[in-house]
């Protein structure tokens, strides 16, 4: 169950439309090959705000290990 909208549409429309949310453990598992930089709950945004935020959702920042994904010239 969920929406077929692309991720960007959720932010532009400031609505979930049935989108899926992930637990912190799920995010860590999905991105387990990356280094966790920050994992925190979103901030609630008031009605009419140009920003999207729901306090029951998580936001995360992960980093690819140094040197991975680059090619030698």
N, C-alpha and C positions, 0 to 999 in steps of 0.2 A: 504494500500500500504506500502511496506517496504521489508526488506530482511528477509529470513528465517535463516540466519546465527546466531549462538549463539553470545552473546555479546563479548566474548573473541576474536572472529575472527575479529571483527571490529578493535580492538587494534593491533592484530598481523599483519593485512594487511594494517593498516593505511588508510582505505577507508570505506566509509559509505555504499556503495552498496544499497542505497535506505532505509537505516535504519531511524527510527523515532527519532525526537528530541522533548523535552518537554519544556514548558514554566516554569518560576519560580513558577507561581501559580499552575500549574499542578503538579510539583514536591512536593510542599507543601501539596497539597490535597492528593496525592498518599501516602505520608509518614506522614500524619497528626497525627498519633498516636505516632510519634517519636519526639524527640527534635531536632530542627535545630541547627547545629553547624556552618556550612558554606555553602553558596550558591553563586557561582561566575561563570563568563564566563571562558571558557577554554582559554589558551594561544595559539596563532597561532604557529605552528611548521613548520620550513622550509622543503623544499623537501629533502628527504634523511635522515631526522631525525629519530632516533630509537623510538621517542616518538610520540604519537598521540595527536593532538590538533587542534581544529577548533574554531575560535573566535565567531562563531554564536551559539555554543553549550554551555550548562550549565553543571557544575560539582557541586555535592552536597555531603555533609557529614551530616548524621543524626545519633542520638544516641537513643537507646532504654532506656526507663526510668529505673533507678536503681532498682534492685530487680526483674524486670520482666523477665520471662523466666527461672528463677533459681528455683530449687526445694530444699526443706528442706531435710536434711539427717537424 
